[in-house]
Amino acid sequence: MSQVPAPSSVVRPAIVYALLFGAVAAYSPYVAVYLRSTGLDLGAVGILIALHATVSLIAAPTWGALADALGDVRAPILVASFLAAGAAGLLAVAREPLTLTASLVLLAAGTSGITPMVDSKAVRMVGQRDRIGRARAWGSAAFILLAFATGVAIGQLGPVGLFVLYGPMLVATGIAAFALLRLPGEDLASRSPATRSRGRVSGALSAFSLSTIVSAIRQPIIGRFFVGSVVVWTAFATLQTFVSLRVIQLGGDATVVGATFSVAALTEIPLMFAFPNLARRFGAERLLIVGSIAFGLRAAAVALVSSPWAVVAVSPLGGIGFAFFYVGTVTWVAGAVPRSVQATAQGVFTGTAVSIGAIGGSVIGGLIGGAFSLQVLFGLAAVGSAVGAVLVWRAIGGRRAPAVAPSEAG
């Protein structure tokens, strides 16, 4: 019988998740509004957000490969968070397309690997991988508070107000991760300089090799799941990138935008806490499908409503989708690959796959939304979610994650 982990094994990653997704809450709901306020049109906003995702496409598994080579995620997270905070400061004062672009590239390079690295370590710390949702739920709780707080700051200072909270939260995330994400007996300082040097060189070499991505998805089931994930995250990004502009189009303000994202996050919390029980009863594979369908229903509803508060009313569907698809992905992947490549694999699925989706959702979404309408765009996102659900089910439906050797599973 497996030993039930001590409460502190959930508490410490929960604190890091709270700070991390508090930072996300200050940025994600409002970045399109901020970029629009600089005078960019809808297509240009989509391209810049896609640029952020394009950098993340490579940066996420790069950070993961480096962390796997070092044997610890804490130092890479600390460096990444400070890099991201500096880039956020540059973005806050940027107004010209060139400086906006450079700032977003640096920001993406820093932020892209943080979440997958935290995920990979949190899975080990909570003891049982399906308990990861109970730590991640505190990130959703913090998201609610920070989304509203950022909305207030924007109401007072304009769109640039998002950076008042975003930069400091990134710094706090890095410091907390370094201090808290440590297992007993694990410390970089205890390793010899030669070992650390070899680890850094090995990490750097593997990080810049496409083989790190290919190796993580070389198993047929995992590869097919990756393709389905990309389709689902593309549909998700299409809505997530432009829903703030839809709220404003319908007459809402920053408060309604904050409520749109916060209500979704509020829905995530009980579902993430309940995920272990639900996964044991129904299987993480089925919950992944429910999540992708919920994404599609929300997109269809947002396309049809005519009031900004109606957009808020259907936001719980987004919470259902994210809780089940995101936590389900982390859980499934954690059981599908050895511990030695956990950070890389999580980077591929919650970094690379999400980034590819963000590129498609932002660029294609900006073009379709600008040429036709946001309603048409969200209708297509609903169709995309349904297609993604079918692909994911064909890949892993009714199948447990491929077994790994007990010595490697962690």
C-alpha positions as CSV (number, residue, x, y, z in Angstrom):
1,M,0.0,0.0,0.0
2,S,1.4,3.4,-1.0
3,Q,2.0,5.8,1.8
4,V,-0.2,8.9,1.9
5,P,2.0,12.0,1.6
6,A,2.2,14.4,4.5
7,P,0.1,17.6,4.2
8,S,3.3,19.7,3.8
9,S,4.0,17.8,0.5
10,V,0.9,19.6,-1.0
11,V,1.3,22.8,0.9
12,R,4.7,23.8,-0.4
13,P,3.9,23.4,-4.1
14,A,0.5,25.0,-3.4
15,I,2.2,28.2,-2.3
16,V,4.3,28.3,-5.4
17,Y,1.3,27.6,-7.6
18,A,-0.6,30.5,-5.9
19,L,2.2,33.0,-6.6
20,L,2.7,31.7,-10.2
21,F,-0.9,31.8,-11.2
22,G,-1.4,35.1,-9.4
23,A,1.2,36.4,-11.9
24,V,-0.7,34.8,-14.7
25,A,-3.9,36.4,-13.6
26,A,-2.3,39.8,-13.7
27,Y,-1.2,39.3,-17.3
28,S,-3.3,36.8,-19.3
29,P,-6.7,38.4,-19.1
30,Y,-5.4,41.9,-20.0
31,V,-2.5,41.5,-22.4
32,A,-4.6,41.8,-25.5
33,V,-6.2,45.0,-24.0
34,Y,-2.8,46.4,-23.3
35,L,-1.5,45.7,-26.8
36,R,-4.6,47.1,-28.3
37,S,-4.1,50.3,-26.2
38,T,-0.8,50.9,-28.0
39,G,-2.6,51.4,-31.2
40,L,-2.2,48.0,-32.8
41,D,-5.0,46.4,-34.8
42,L,-6.5,43.0,-34.0
43,G,-4.3,41.2,-36.5
44,A,-1.1,42.7,-35.0
45,V,-2.3,41.9,-31.5
46,G,-2.7,38.2,-32.5
47,I,0.7,38.1,-34.2
48,L,2.5,39.5,-31.1
49,I,0.8,37.1,-28.8
50,A,1.7,34.3,-31.3
51,L,5.3,35.5,-31.2
52,H,5.2,35.0,-27.5
53,A,4.0,31.5,-28.1
54,T,6.5,30.8,-30.8
55,V,9.4,31.5,-28.5
56,S,7.8,29.4,-25.8
57,L,7.6,26.5,-28.3
58,I,11.4,26.0,-28.0
59,A,12.0,27.7,-24.6
60,A,9.7,25.4,-22.6
61,P,11.4,22.1,-23.3
62,T,14.7,23.9,-23.2
63,W,14.2,24.9,-19.6
64,G,12.9,21.4,-18.9
65,A,15.9,19.7,-20.5
66,L,18.2,21.9,-18.4
67,A,16.3,21.1,-15.2
68,D,16.5,17.4,-16.0
69,A,20.2,17.6,-16.6
70,L,20.7,19.5,-13.3
71,G,18.4,17.1,-11.5
72,D,16.6,20.0,-9.9
73,V,14.1,22.6,-11.2
74,R,14.7,25.3,-8.5
75,A,17.6,27.2,-9.9
76,P,16.2,27.3,-13.5
77,I,12.9,28.5,-12.1
78,L,14.6,31.3,-10.2
79,V,16.6,32.4,-13.2
80,A,13.5,32.2,-15.5
81,S,11.3,34.3,-13.2
82,F,13.9,37.1,-12.8
83,L,14.4,37.2,-16.6
84,A,10.6,37.4,-17.1
85,A,10.2,40.1,-14.5
86,G,12.8,42.2,-16.2
87,A,11.1,41.7,-19.6
88,A,7.8,42.7,-18.0
89,G,9.3,46.0,-17.0
90,L,10.5,46.6,-20.5
91,L,7.1,45.7,-21.9
92,A,5.4,48.2,-19.5
93,V,7.3,51.1,-21.1
94,A,7.3,49.8,-24.7
95,R,5.2,51.6,-27.3
96,E,6.8,51.0,-30.6
97,P,6.3,47.7,-32.5
98,L,10.1,46.9,-32.3
99,T,10.4,47.4,-28.5
100,L,7.0,45.6,-28.0
101,T,8.3,42.7,-30.0
102,A,11.7,42.5,-28.2
103,S,10.0,42.7,-24.8
104,L,7.6,39.9,-25.6
105,V,10.4,37.7,-26.9
106,L,12.3,38.1,-23.6
107,L,9.1,37.6,-21.6
108,A,8.3,34.4,-23.4
109,A,11.8,33.1,-23.0
110,G,11.5,33.5,-19.2
111,T,7.9,32.5,-18.5
112,S,7.5,29.5,-20.8
113,G,9.3,27.0,-18.8
114,I,8.2,28.0,-15.3
115,T,4.8,26.2,-15.2
116,P,6.1,22.9,-16.7
117,M,9.1,22.8,-14.3
118,V,6.8,23.5,-11.3
119,D,4.4,20.8,-12.5
120,S,7.2,18.2,-12.9
121,K,8.4,18.8,-9.3
122,A,5.0,19.1,-7.8
123,V,4.0,15.7,-9.1
124,R,6.9,14.2,-7.2
125,M,6.2,16.2,-4.0
126,V,2.5,15.3,-3.6
127,G,3.3,11.6,-3.5
128,Q,0.5,10.4,-5.8
129,R,0.4,12.0,-9.3
130,D,-3.4,12.3,-9.3
131,R,-3.2,14.6,-6.2
132,I,-1.5,17.3,-8.3
133,G,-4.8,19.1,-8.7
134,R,-5.1,19.7,-5.0
135,A,-1.9,21.8,-5.1
136,R,-2.8,23.4,-8.4
137,A,-6.2,24.5,-7.1
138,W,-4.5,27.1,-4.9
139,G,-3.2,28.7,-8.1
140,S,-6.8,29.1,-9.3
141,A,-7.8,30.7,-6.0
142,A,-4.9,33.2,-6.3
143,F,-5.9,33.8,-9.9
144,I,-9.3,35.0,-8.8
145,L,-7.9,37.5,-6.3
146,L,-5.2,38.8,-8.6
147,A,-7.5,39.1,-11.7
148,F,-9.8,41.4,-9.8
149,A,-6.9,43.3,-8.2
150,T,-5.4,43.9,-11.6
151,G,-8.7,45.0,-12.9
152,V,-8.8,47.6,-10.2
153,A,-5.3,48.7,-11.0
154,I,-6.2,49.1,-14.6
155,G,-9.3,51.1,-13.7
156,Q,-7.0,53.5,-11.9
157,L,-3.9,53.5,-14.2
158,G,-5.1,52.3,-17.5
159,P,-4.0,49.1,-19.2
160,V,-0.4,49.6,-18.1
161,G,-1.6,49.0,-14.6
162,L,-1.3,45.2,-15.1
163,F,2.4,45.5,-14.7
164,V,2.1,46.9,-11.1
165,L,1.3,43.4,-9.9
166,Y,2.8,41.2,-12.7
167,G,6.5,41.8,-12.2
168,P,6.6,41.5,-8.4
169,M,4.5,38.3,-8.6
170,L,7.0,36.8,-11.0
171,V,9.9,37.6,-8.7
172,A,8.0,36.2,-5.7
173,T,7.3,33.0,-7.7
174,G,11.0,32.4,-8.4
175,I,12.1,33.0,-4.8
176,A,9.3,30.8,-3.4
177,A,10.1,28.0,-5.8
178,F,13.8,28.0,-4.9
179,A,13.0,27.9,-1.2
180,L,10.1,25.5,-1.2
181,L,10.4,23.0,-4.1
182,R,13.0,20.7,-2.5
183,L,12.7,17.1,-1.5
184,P,14.7,15.7,1.5
185,G,18.3,15.3,0.7
186,E,18.1,17.2,-2.5
187,D,20.3,20.2,-2.9
188,L,22.3,21.5,-5.8
189,A,25.0,22.7,-3.4
190,S,25.7,19.1,-2.3
191,R,26.8,18.2,-5.8
192,S,30.4,18.6,-6.8
193,P,31.5,21.5,-9.1
194,A,32.4,18.9,-11.7
195,T,29.1,17.3,-11.6
196,R,27.2,20.6,-11.8
197,S,29.4,21.7,-14.7
198,R,28.7,18.4,-16.6
199,G,25.0,18.8,-15.9
200,R,24.9,22.4,-17.2
201,V,26.8,21.4,-20.4
202,S,24.7,18.3,-20.9
203,G,21.5,20.3,-20.3
204,A,22.6,23.1,-22.7
205,L,23.4,20.5,-25.4
206,S,20.2,18.5,-25.1
207,A,18.1,21.6,-24.6
208,F,18.9,22.9,-28.1
209,S,18.4,19.6,-29.7
210,L,15.0,18.7,-31.3
211,S,15.7,15.1,-30.2
212,T,14.6,16.2,-26.6
213,I,11.1,16.9,-28.0
214,V,11.0,13.9,-30.3
215,S,12.1,11.5,-27.6
216,A,9.4,12.7,-25.3
217,I,6.7,11.8,-27.9
218,R,8.3,8.8,-29.5
219,Q,5.8,6.3,-28.2
220,P,2.9,6.0,-30.6
221,I,0.2,6.6,-28.0
222,I,2.0,9.7,-26.6
223,G,2.6,11.0,-30.1
224,R,-1.1,10.8,-31.0
225,F,-2.1,12.3,-27.7
226,F,0.3,15.2,-28.4
227,V,-1.4,15.9,-31.7
228,G,-4.9,15.9,-30.1
229,S,-3.6,18.2,-27.4
230,V,-2.4,20.7,-29.9
231,V,-5.8,20.9,-31.5
232,V,-7.6,21.3,-28.2
233,W,-5.1,24.0,-27.0
234,T,-5.5,25.8,-30.4
235,A,-9.2,26.1,-29.9
236,F,-8.7,27.1,-26.3
237,A,-6.2,29.8,-27.3
238,T,-8.6,31.2,-29.9
239,L,-11.1,32.0,-27.2
240,Q,-8.7,32.9,-24.4
241,T,-6.8,35.4,-26.5
242,F,-9.8,37.4,-27.7
243,V,-12.5,36.9,-25.2
244,S,-11.4,40.1,-23.4
245,L,-12.0,42.1,-26.6
246,R,-15.4,40.4,-27.0
247,V,-16.4,41.6,-23.5
248,I,-15.4,45.1,-24.3
249,Q,-17.1,44.9,-27.7
250,L,-20.3,44.0,-25.9
251,G,-20.0,47.1,-23.6
252,G,-18.1,45.6,-20.6
253,D,-15.0,47.1,-18.8
254,A,-11.9,45.8,-17.0
255,T,-14.1,44.7,-14.1
256,V,-16.2,42.4,-16.3
257,V,-13.0,41.1,-18.0
258,G,-11.6,40.2,-14.6
259,A,-14.9,38.5,-13.6
260,T,-14.8,36.5,-16.9
261,F,-11.5,35.0,-16.0
262,S,-12.1,34.8,-12.2
263,V,-15.4,32.9,-12.5
264,A,-13.7,30.3,-14.6
265,A,-10.9,30.0,-12.1
266,L,-13.4,29.7,-9.2
267,T,-15.0,26.7,-11.0
268,E,-11.6,25.0,-11.3
269,I,-10.9,25.0,-7.5
270,P,-13.4,22.3,-6.3
271,L,-12.8,20.2,-9.5
272,M,-9.0,20.2,-9.0
273,F,-9.5,19.1,-5.3
274,A,-11.9,16.4,-6.5
275,F,-9.7,15.3,-9.4
276,P,-8.0,12.3,-7.6
277,N,-11.4,10.8,-6.7
278,L,-12.9,11.5,-10.1
279,A,-9.8,10.1,-11.9
280,R,-10.0,6.9,-9.8
281,R,-13.7,6.5,-10.6
282,F,-13.8,7.6,-14.2
283,G,-10.2,7.6,-15.4
284,A,-8.1,10.7,-16.2
285,E,-8.6,9.8,-19.9
286,R,-12.3,10.4,-19.7
287,L,-11.9,13.6,-17.8
288,L,-9.6,14.9,-20.5
289,I,-12.5,14.4,-23.0
290,V,-15.0,16.1,-20.7
291,G,-12.6,19.0,-20.5
292,S,-12.2,19.5,-24.2
293,I,-16.0,19.3,-24.7
294,A,-16.5,21.9,-22.0
295,F,-14.0,24.2,-23.9
296,G,-16.1,23.8,-27.0
297,L,-19.4,24.6,-25.3
298,R,-18.0,27.7,-23.8
299,A,-16.7,29.0,-27.2
300,A,-20.1,28.3,-28.8
301,A,-21.9,30.2,-26.0
302,V,-19.6,33.2,-26.2
303,A,-20.3,33.4,-29.9
304,L,-24.0,33.5,-29.3
305,V,-24.5,35.8,-26.3
306,S,-25.2,39.5,-26.6
307,S,-24.3,40.8,-23.1
308,P,-20.9,41.1,-21.4
309,W,-22.3,39.5,-18.2
310,A,-23.6,36.6,-20.3
311,V,-19.9,35.9,-21.2
312,V,-19.2,35.8,-17.4
313,A,-22.2,33.5,-16.9
314,V,-20.8,30.8,-19.3
315,S,-17.3,31.1,-17.9
316,P,-17.7,28.1,-15.6
317,L,-17.5,25.9,-18.7
318,G,-13.9,27.2,-19.1
319,G,-13.1,26.2,-15.6
320,I,-14.4,22.7,-16.1
321,G,-12.4,22.5,-19.3
322,F,-9.1,23.7,-17.8
323,A,-9.4,21.7,-14.6
324,F,-10.0,18.4,-16.4
325,F,-7.8,18.9,-19.5
326,Y,-4.8,20.6,-17.8
327,V,-4.6,18.4,-14.7
328,G,-5.6,15.4,-16.7
329,T,-2.7,16.0,-19.0
330,V,-0.1,16.5,-16.2
331,T,-1.4,13.4,-14.5
332,W,-1.4,11.2,-17.6
333,V,2.1,12.3,-18.7
334,A,3.5,11.8,-15.3
335,G,2.6,8.2,-15.5
336,A,3.8,7.8,-19.1
337,V,7.4,8.8,-18.9
338,P,10.4,8.0,-16.6
339,R,11.3,10.5,-13.8
340,S,14.6,11.3,-15.6
341,V,12.7,13.1,-18.4
342,Q,9.7,14.4,-16.4
343,A,10.5,18.1,-16.7
344,T,11.1,17.7,-20.5
345,A,7.9,15.8,-21.1
346,Q,5.8,18.2,-19.1
347,G,7.5,21.0,-21.0
348,V,6.4,19.3,-24.3
349,F,2.8,18.8,-23.2
350,T,2.1,21.9,-21.1
351,G,4.7,24.0,-22.8
352,T,5.2,23.1,-26.5
353,A,1.7,21.8,-27.2
354,V,0.1,24.8,-25.5
355,S,2.5,27.1,-27.4
356,I,1.7,25.6,-30.8
357,G,-2.0,26.0,-29.9
358,A,-1.4,29.6,-28.9
359,I,0.4,30.4,-32.2
360,G,-2.5,29.0,-34.3
361,G,-5.2,30.5,-32.1
362,S,-3.6,33.9,-32.0
363,V,-2.5,34.3,-35.6
364,I,-5.4,32.5,-37.3
365,G,-7.8,33.9,-34.8
366,G,-6.6,37.5,-35.3
367,L,-7.0,37.1,-39.1
368,I,-10.4,35.4,-38.9
369,G,-11.7,37.8,-36.2
370,G,-10.5,40.8,-38.2
371,A,-11.8,39.6,-41.5
372,F,-15.2,38.3,-40.3
373,S,-16.1,38.7,-36.7
374,L,-15.4,37.4,-33.2
375,Q,-18.6,35.5,-33.3
376,V,-17.5,33.5,-36.3
377,L,-14.1,33.0,-34.7
378,F,-15.5,31.5,-31.5
379,G,-17.9,29.3,-33.5
380,L,-14.9,27.8,-35.3
381,A,-13.2,27.4,-31.9
382,A,-16.1,25.3,-30.7
383,V,-15.7,23.0,-33.8
384,G,-12.0,22.8,-33.1
385,S,-12.6,21.7,-29.5
386,A,-14.9,18.9,-30.7
387,V,-12.3,17.7,-33.2
388,G,-9.6,17.8,-30.5
389,A,-11.8,15.7,-28.2
390,V,-12.2,13.0,-30.9
391,L,-8.4,12.9,-31.6
392,V,-7.6,12.7,-27.9
393,W,-10.1,9.9,-27.3
394,R,-8.7,7.9,-30.3
395,A,-5.2,8.3,-28.8
396,I,-5.8,7.4,-25.2
397,G,-9.5,6.7,-24.6
398,G,-9.8,3.6,-22.4
399,R,-6.0,3.3,-22.1
400,R,-4.0,4.0,-19.0
401,A,-0.7,5.8,-19.3
402,P,2.0,3.5,-20.6
403,A,3.8,1.8,-17.7
404,V,7.3,2.8,-16.8
405,A,9.8,0.9,-14.7
406,P,9.1,1.4,-11.0
407,S,12.7,2.7,-10.5
408,E,12.0,5.4,-13.0
409,A,8.4,6.4,-12.2
410,G,9.3,8.4,-9.1
